[in-house]
């Protein structure tokens, strides 16, 4: 649906004012801010037309109007401009990332923190799965009786601890031998490419040791190949600053979503065509618990392959253009720093 220039301008001012104040916008306010050279009566007529078209609603008889979800969608698609962040903000973001490029987990935490601070919404970051990385070292540690701890470290500094119960007791000497055998074969190998066929080809193993590695490998695959990516979140309490979330039940529903790794992973990786920035407004979200929220997400990549995703969750009265600008710049920074981290 296309609006003429005057209606579009009036709608834009209403949306921007409501985003800023959370108060219904009246014709007198608009007449002072639009600078269109038209009377409040004419503005009221235009607002009535916008209401008939489904862009505005009047919450109370004597109040002004507020935007609908349809209005926000029109604003995002037809009015909003994703502007370049101010140089001082870009510089601060860039310098901040320079301190967090030696370890993946810290980079993800830092990303969530920066997003939360710059937008004042809830930030969520989906870390890369371990299967994207080269295996640097595996260590088997003997625990009690037939329990062992397997520590997996990637070239990129990501670590995973897996506790396993085996079919027989493993002492420290046997744990060391298993460690050496696994490392000799898996060094610099993608975890996703592991196969159990190599076990029977290792001549120096006894039948007992071969059996143990046959037991270990499925646990390793289950923990690393099937495990969901880590979710880093920050700023859940930011939403208490918005009057639309005075209902604590809405926040509880969001907390539950953030704690569900797979659900949140699906939300973050759902794409909106070929766009770099993906925006879901209110009822556009498939998850019923997110009908009162808007979500803006993007992805970060390495050599054209999507490695993970990140975004913010906030009210439908979200500052869409500012958030989009922030995500767009952070995406570029993440692409750069992930490349530096994984290719060093």
C-alpha positions as a printed Julia matrix, in Angstrom:
344×3 Matrix{Float64}:
   0.0     0.0    0.0
   1.44    3.36  -1.03
   0.74    6.57   0.89
   1.05   10.07  -0.49
   3.92   12.22   0.77
   1.83   14.05   3.39
   0.34   10.93   4.93
   3.73    9.27   4.92
   5.3    12.23   6.73
   2.5    12.35   9.32
   2.81    8.62   9.93
   6.57    8.9   10.3
   6.29   11.69  12.89
   3.65    9.77  14.85
   5.8     6.63  14.91
   8.94    8.48  15.93
   7.12   10.4   18.64
   5.42    7.3   20.01
   8.71    5.37  20.02
  10.22    8.18  22.06
   7.39    8.87  24.53
   5.05    5.85  24.57
   2.23    8.42  24.65
  -0.6     8.71  22.1
   0.08   11.46  19.56
  -2.5    14.19  18.95
  -3.04   16.61  16.07
  -1.67   19.6   18.0
   1.61   17.81  18.63
   1.84   16.97  14.96
   1.06   20.49  13.79
   4.07   21.71  15.81
   6.45   19.03  14.56
   5.48   18.26  10.97
   6.18   21.7    9.48
   3.81   20.9    6.63
   2.02   24.23   6.7
  -1.38   22.65   7.28
  -3.94   23.18  10.03
  -4.62   20.84  12.96
  -8.02   20.15  11.39
  -6.38   18.93   8.17
  -3.97   16.81  10.21
  -6.92   15.28  12.08
  -8.48   14.33   8.75
  -5.25   12.75   7.59
  -4.96   10.86  10.87
  -8.53    9.62  10.46
  -7.63    8.34   6.98
  -4.56    6.57   8.37
  -6.76    5.01  11.03
  -9.19    3.78   8.37
  -6.26    2.26   6.49
  -5.2     0.32   9.59
  -2.04    2.3   10.42
  -3.31    4.01  13.58
  -5.6     3.24  16.48
  -7.12    5.5   19.11
  -6.78    3.8   22.51
  -9.23    6.22  24.17
 -11.93    8.47  22.79
 -10.29   11.7   23.86
  -6.69   10.63  23.26
  -4.4    10.82  20.27
  -3.42    7.91  18.07
  -0.77    5.23  18.33
   0.81    3.15  15.53
  -0.3    -0.38  14.76
   1.99   -3.28  13.86
   0.98   -2.62  10.26
   2.31    0.93  10.65
   5.64   -0.31  11.99
   5.95   -2.73   9.08
   5.24    0.06   6.59
   7.76    2.28   8.38
  10.44   -0.42   8.23
   9.8    -1.26   4.57
   9.03    2.16   3.08
  10.3     4.96   5.34
  13.19    3.86   7.53
  16.77    4.57   6.5
  19.65    2.56   7.96
  22.18    5.31   8.52
  25.87    5.04   9.26
  26.69    5.19  12.96
  28.51    8.22  14.24
  32.28    7.93  13.95
  32.87    8.05  17.71
  30.49    5.1   18.22
  32.09    3.11  15.41
  35.53    3.76  16.88
  34.46    2.64  20.36
  32.92   -0.56  18.99
  36.0    -1.37  16.93
  38.41   -0.76  19.81
  36.27   -2.85  22.11
  36.39   -5.86  19.81
  40.17   -5.66  19.53
  40.36   -6.73  23.19
  38.18   -9.83  22.67
  39.63  -11.63  19.65
  41.74  -14.27  21.41
  38.89  -16.42  22.73
  35.53  -17.13  21.11
  33.4   -17.19  24.27
  34.64  -13.77  25.37
  33.95  -12.36  21.9
  30.36  -13.59  22.06
  29.85  -12.17  25.58
  31.3    -8.85  24.49
  29.0    -8.73  21.45
  25.93   -9.27  23.63
  27.1    -6.6   26.06
  27.71   -4.0   23.34
  24.37   -4.7   21.68
  22.52   -4.37  24.97
  24.26   -1.13  25.89
  23.84    0.55  22.52
  20.17   -0.37  22.04
  18.9    -0.63  25.63
  17.07   -3.82  24.66
  17.75   -7.51  25.31
  20.65   -8.81  23.25
  21.17  -12.43  22.21
  24.14  -13.94  20.38
  24.36  -17.42  18.88
  27.95  -18.67  19.04
  29.44  -20.86  16.29
  29.04  -24.58  16.81
  32.19  -26.41  17.79
  31.82  -28.58  14.66
  32.94  -25.62  12.54
  36.4   -25.74  14.06
  39.6   -27.76  13.87
  40.33  -30.03  16.8
  43.57  -29.05  18.55
  43.66  -31.43  21.49
  41.66  -34.15  23.21
  42.52  -35.29  26.72
  41.09  -38.27  28.6
  41.27  -37.9   32.39
  40.63  -40.85  34.71
  38.04  -40.09  37.4
  36.49  -42.73  39.68
  36.38  -46.38  38.58
  34.97  -46.47  35.04
  34.24  -42.74  34.73
  36.44  -40.47  32.65
  36.44  -36.81  31.69
  37.09  -35.96  28.05
  38.35  -32.42  27.37
  38.17  -31.22  23.77
  39.95  -28.02  22.73
  39.76  -26.48  19.25
  42.43  -24.49  17.45
  40.25  -21.42  18.02
  40.21  -21.72  21.81
  36.76  -23.27  22.33
  36.64  -26.03  24.95
  34.12  -28.73  25.81
  34.16  -31.02  28.85
  32.36  -34.37  28.53
  32.01  -36.84  31.41
  31.59  -40.45  30.3
  30.82  -43.76  31.98
  32.65  -46.59  30.2
  32.25  -50.34  30.38
  35.44  -50.9   32.36
  37.8   -49.13  34.71
  40.34  -46.74  33.19
  43.49  -45.89  35.15
  45.75  -42.93  34.48
  48.14  -44.9   32.23
  45.35  -46.21  30.05
  43.77  -42.72  29.92
  47.11  -41.33  28.69
  47.39  -43.97  25.95
  43.83  -43.29  24.76
  44.61  -39.58  24.77
  47.7   -40.05  22.61
  45.92  -42.3   20.13
  43.0   -39.92  19.69
  45.25  -36.9   19.31
  47.5   -38.59  16.77
  44.52  -39.28  14.54
  42.29  -36.28  15.15
  44.89  -33.52  15.13
  43.78  -30.72  12.79
  40.71  -32.71  11.75
  37.23  -31.24  11.49
  35.12  -32.82  14.22
  32.2   -33.17  11.83
  34.35  -35.42   9.6
  35.14  -38.0   12.28
  34.45  -41.63  11.47
  34.55  -44.74  13.64
  36.23  -46.71  10.84
  39.7   -45.52  11.86
  39.56  -47.34  15.18
  39.94  -50.83  13.73
  42.91  -49.65  11.64
  45.05  -48.7   14.65
  47.47  -51.61  14.98
  49.03  -50.72  18.34
  45.72  -50.98  20.24
  44.72  -54.08  22.15
  41.21  -55.42  21.7
  40.31  -53.92  25.08
  41.59  -50.48  24.1
  39.87  -50.63  20.72
  36.62  -51.39  22.48
  37.08  -48.37  24.78
  37.61  -45.98  21.88
  34.54  -47.45  20.2
  32.69  -46.47  23.38
  34.19  -42.99  23.55
  33.59  -41.9   19.97
  29.75  -41.87  20.05
  29.84  -39.72  23.21
  32.19  -37.31  21.46
  29.95  -37.09  18.43
  26.81  -36.69  20.5
  28.28  -33.9   22.59
  29.88  -32.0   19.72
  27.99  -32.81  16.55
  24.46  -32.78  17.94
  24.84  -30.17  20.66
  23.16  -26.8   20.08
  25.28  -23.68  19.84
  25.86  -21.66  22.97
  23.54  -18.69  23.53
  24.94  -15.52  25.07
  22.37  -13.02  26.32
  22.49   -9.68  28.05
  20.06   -6.96  29.12
  16.89   -8.81  30.05
  16.31   -6.22  32.78
  16.49   -3.43  30.19
  12.9    -4.2   29.24
  11.66   -3.21  32.68
  12.28    0.38  31.54
   9.42    0.15  29.04
   5.84    0.69  30.28
   4.44   -1.99  27.97
   6.36   -4.57  29.98
   4.99   -3.62  33.38
   3.19   -6.98  33.13
   5.82   -9.3   34.58
   4.29  -12.29  32.78
   5.52  -10.92  29.45
   9.07  -10.79  30.76
   8.77  -14.3   32.19
   7.77  -15.61  28.77
  10.82  -13.94  27.24
  13.11  -15.39  29.94
  11.77  -18.86  29.13
  12.49  -18.32  25.44
  16.05  -17.17  26.1
  16.67  -20.3   28.2
  15.51  -22.6   25.37
  18.64  -22.94  23.24
  17.09  -24.62  20.23
  14.04  -22.34  20.14
  16.19  -19.22  20.34
  18.6   -20.64  17.78
  15.71  -21.16  15.35
  14.49  -17.6   15.96
  17.91  -16.1   15.35
  18.61  -18.06  12.18
  15.22  -17.55  10.51
  15.91  -15.39   7.46
  13.76  -12.78   5.77
  14.7   -13.28   2.12
  18.2   -12.14   1.22
  18.22   -9.17   3.58
  21.2    -8.58   5.83
  18.96   -7.31   8.66
  15.88   -9.38   9.49
  12.97   -7.76  11.33
   9.99   -9.57  12.87
   7.31   -7.34  14.41
   4.86   -8.57  17.04
   2.49  -11.13  15.54
   4.91  -11.8   12.68
   6.85  -13.93  15.17
   5.83  -17.58  14.94
   6.35  -18.17  18.64
   3.25  -17.19  20.62
   5.36  -15.98  23.55
   6.93  -13.3   21.33
   3.74  -11.68  20.0
   4.36   -8.59  22.17
   7.97   -8.21  21.01
   9.9    -7.17  17.95
  13.1    -8.99  17.02
  15.86   -7.66  14.79
  18.59  -10.13  13.84
  21.54  -10.6   11.53
  24.23  -13.21  10.91
  28.02  -13.24  10.84
  30.07  -15.22   8.37
  33.44  -16.7    7.51
  34.34  -17.09   3.84
  30.69  -16.81   2.86
  29.54  -19.51   5.32
  27.16  -18.47   8.1
  28.85  -19.09  11.44
  26.26  -17.71  13.87
  23.66  -15.03  14.46
  22.86  -12.19  16.82
  20.11   -9.69  17.5
  17.98   -7.76  19.93
  14.53   -8.31  21.38
  12.43   -5.34  22.45
   8.96   -3.81  22.31
   7.12   -3.34  19.02
   7.7     0.34  19.82
  11.32   -0.25  18.92
  13.79    2.26  17.53
  14.08    0.24  14.32
  16.44    2.48  12.36
  18.93    2.9   15.2
  18.95   -0.81  16.04
  19.39   -1.71  12.37
  22.34    0.68  12.12
  23.95   -0.86  15.2
  23.45   -4.44  13.97
  24.74   -3.59  10.52
  27.99   -2.18  11.9
  28.5    -4.92  14.5
  27.95   -7.51  11.75
  30.87   -6.06   9.83
  33.01   -5.99  12.97
  32.13   -9.59  13.83
  32.93  -10.78  10.32
  36.33   -9.11  10.58
  37.2   -10.33  14.06
  35.87  -13.87  13.58
  38.08  -14.07  10.5
  41.09  -12.84  12.48
  40.36  -15.31  15.28
  39.78  -18.39  13.16
  42.4   -17.78  10.48
  45.31  -16.82  12.72
